[in-house]
Amino acid sequence: MTHTSMSTRAYKAIRSSFLDGRYFPNERLIETELVTQLNVNRAAVREGLARLEQEGLVVRRPGRGAIVRAFTPQESHDILEMRVQMETLTVRWACERKTPQQSLQLEQILENMVRSSESDDVKGFAKSQASMHSLVLTMASANLLTSLVKTLSAHSALIRHRSLSTPGRLPQSSEEHLRIGEALLRGDCEGAAESMRRHLKNVQLSTSQW
């Protein structure tokens, strides 16, 4: 494996970890652990972290090294406001264009989400939540819209993960995602879009209290 490919692998793997809920804002990213986990050299990890720093997902703190960035309330509001506009359109198109196989996938994700919520498994819930949002993008079958949403996906994922730590937010978020998913499955496209809008607005509300 070339150095460039190792660097790219490290970058993609760490970024994917943000989406899956394996890291939270202000959590340290320890280079030696990442080298072992990703099976790449230290230079590749450092270059991957540097790319994430350029994207505004990682910051470096004296004495702490690289840590996952925590967004300010204003930054969180702006990112989520952009997501409201894009994801309501995404979920409406997903409802109109979904396949039977995708509906089955969505049902499984919703089941996993409920189990994580009931067991208070924040990271498990975050992973299911990321899977649901990714599947909705696939359902929408719109390459340009998908590209725009993915540009902000890691940023908003970190905001959502922190939001889930707010007392009472996990079961509330679970219920919101169930409403979105159930509306999608029954073909209520406007209902799905409105449920998505309400969900993201509630995330905004919870982040305004930080």
Secondary structure, DSSP 4 states (H G I P E B T S, - for coil): --HHHHHHHHHHHHHHHHHTTS--TT-B--HHHHHHHHT--HHHHHHHHHHHHHTTSEEEETTTEEEE----HHHHHHHHHHHHHHHHHHHHHHHHH--HHHHHHHHHHHHHHHHHHHTT-HHHHHHHHHHHHHHHHHHHT-HHHHHHHHHHHHHHHHHHHHHHTSTTHHHHHHHHHHHHHHHHHHT-HHHHHHHHHHHHHHHHHHHTT-
